[in-house]
Amino acid sequence: MNDIRRTILWVIFGFSLIMLWDQWQIHNGRQPTFFPSSRHAAATASAPASAVPPGASAPVVAGAAASAVPGGAAPAGSVTPVPTRERIEVSTDVLRLVFDTEGGSVIKSEFLHYDVAGQKGEPLVLLDDSTSRVYMAQSGLIGGGFPTHKTPMQFSGERKLADGADQLVLKFESVPMGGVKLVKTYTLKRGSYAIGVREDVVNESGAPVSPQLYVQLVRDGNKPPGESSFYSTFTGPAVYTDEKKYQKVAFTDIDKNKAEFVKSASSGYVAMVQHYFASAWVLPAGTERENFARKVSDNLYSVGMIVSLGSIAAGSSKSVEATLFIGPQREKMLEGVTPGLELVKDYGILAILSKPLYWLLDKLHGVLGNWGWSIVALVLLLKIAFFWLNAKAYGSMARMKAINPRIMEMRERLKDNPQQMQQEMMRIYREEKVNPLGGCLPIMVQIPVFIALYWVLLSSVEMRGAPWILWIHDLSAKDPYFILPVIMTASSLLQTALNPAPPDPMQAKMMWIMPLMFSVMFFFFPAGLVLYWVTNNLLSIAQQALINHRMGVPVKITLPKFGS
């Protein structure tokens, strides 16, 4: 009866941990892990109107007159015609972008080779400016009433990458403001998610000006659509510099004014990161810039860089070359855009192990041509690499299982004398040369490697939409028929049955309860992750049975005794 009560208390304790974790997620501004809700309000499409960087003046309304001399009044009849506001859609072989002639900003992006999860033929949208999502790339000038991302601009250029052409060039030219005209030239290349952006600042006034150029990414604080409640990846701004390398900036830290990152640098980039995809502004190395991350309005955030252009003489101009990346987190491609951009692919704290594992997985895929079989092959190689460690662990378990009847008999005999029971148990271990921890330590050495592999599979966009066999058409989505999770649960329970039962009855019960509780989450995990665990479990069972056979320990299934 006491054991039953203890079992119930353990279950209550486990459920309490789940509830505490859920509240911790909410406290830190994230979606609840187990009980998702619509806590985050949807950002409105009008919110970006206030998304100006630190130090910028309020946006100038469309149609406002631009003075020929900074600070002076506009002469009669000198009002510059304001271009009609348009949404310009352009497309290459991999991207479809929508630009706004107000500021020449990128306000929507679609990936032509990546579909919305579960919606074949529906291109995935990253940047967006709608009633439910706000996520845009903007740039402009500050420091004297100059053109910003709210200034009307005139579009010129082609709207579609022509057959046989390698690049598409489009231009946005602002009306003069404060005596300064801003011309943005975007160059989109075939097969590339990196967009060249040249910002030409033309001084048409009769006096020198000293504007500052800003580039920024503005995004709401909501989780990406379809984000799983059972596993969480980082969503939010990031800053990379040579000084401090990659620094994540949580939305909650921005809310509390506790965001820590390098403010002044001459290298690196700023980015907005989410599961599988990212956007980033990159400036040339050696360009002095001020990094910023701030809250623009309720549930709207910006991250960006400000560059001082120095003095621009009357009638002259200055140009700044930048790169705007909008694309998937494909590691090789990210490395080719700028150093350190591959770090937007979130490997967690075990990146030092995850990177070589991904490299090996990629090489296996190059040979096998299927990401599912590549996962199976990688786990097999890891099991071979750790064979002798596993052999020691399973050998220790086999010896423990062989002496388990003696231990159980002794515990029953001395159950009223705990001190003597402990002494007798240690005597048996010494006589049989058994180390109770011998089965744990070799396995613990391997845990970081398999956690690193978990993050590789979770963060690799290559798994998205990748089929394996038969019913598994997408390794990044859950198994539609839950076949793999059922096999994973059964294999976990079989592993427990093959292991020696702990002498303590309560521990023995927990050894069966924990795999069941753990397996529940796998019903909602991506199929690629479940395939990895299933493969690992089945190979572990085979190796354990082989070692038991070699040591002469018969295969014995130990079933739980919940009623005793």
Secondary structure, DSSP 4 states (H G I P E B T S, - for coil): -HHHHHHHHHHHHHHHHHHHHHHHHHHTTSPPSSS----SPPPPTTGGGG-PPTTPPPPPPTT----SSTTSPPPTT-PPPPPPP-EEEEE-SSEEEEEETBTTEEEEEEEEEEEETTEEEEEEE-SEESSS-EEEEEEEEESSS---TTSBEEEEE-SBPPTT-SEEEEEEEEPPBTTEEEEEEEEEETT-SEEEEEEEEEE-SSS-B--EEEEEEEEESPPPTT--SSS----EEEEEETTTEEEE--HHHHHTT-----SEESS-EEEEE-SSEEEEEE--TT--EEEEEEEEETTEEEEEEEEE---B-TT-EEEEEEEEEEEE--HHHHHHHSTTGGGGS--GGGHHHHHHHHHHHHHHHHHH--HHHHHHHHHHHHHHHTHHHHHHHHHHHHHHHHHHHHHHHHHHHTTT-HHHHHHHHHHHHHHHT--TTTTTHHHHHHHHHHHHHHHHHHH-GGGTT---STT---TTS--TT-HHHHHHHHHHHHHHHHSPPPSSHHHHHHHHHHHHHHHHHHTSS-HHHHHHHHHHHHHHHHHHHHHHHHTTPPP------TT-
